[in-house]
Amino acid sequence: MTYPIVVYGHPILRKVAADIGKDYPDPEQLIADLFETMYHSEGLGLAAPQIGKSLRIFVIDGKPAAEDEPSLADFKKAFINPHIIEKNGDLVPMTEGCLSIPNLREEVNRESRIRITYYDEDWNYHDKVYEGYAARIIQHEYDHLDGILFTDKVSPLRKRLLKSKLTAISKGRFEAEYRTILPGQKIKQ
Ligand SMILES: [Zn+2]
């Protein structure tokens, strides 16, 4: 099923999400729902807090960006209980957007190389290095699990300029092709 996307200003986007226990009833369903919601809203990645679940899991499918970066064509993955254990490489600027912050795009600097540990949907443990665009998408989604949004990472000047736009978004003044949950609205589980 597709979930509505939680929008900027909702407190769940600022919570540090909890690890998923191995006794979590149906991780396959949660992963399927995250992918379905992500495809429906045309994102490259989606983290559980964005569908109102404060859990450490995100999904990515880089295929739509494969024109710019061919290596993303088969980068489709769910990351359960991920931990970025190293960040290095150059700080690279790139324009980002976020389904939780509709129609707003800003340049963000991120490290070009990360090392991350995580579990896949079968609870196999992985320890992997990612670079370039893949590392960027992972860092963006990973930040959601720590209550961090890409707009937190723009320059102080840009931040001041964005303030009124973000306030407008949090009040529902935006157009989106997908269902959303505004800050004052209750999340149905
Ligand atoms: Zn996002």
Boltz pocket constraint, residues with backbone or C-beta under 6 A from the ligand:
constraints:
  - pocket:
      binder: B
      contacts: [[A, 45], [A, 97], [A, 98], [A, 99], [A, 100], [A, 140], [A, 141], [A, 144]]
      max_distance: 6.0
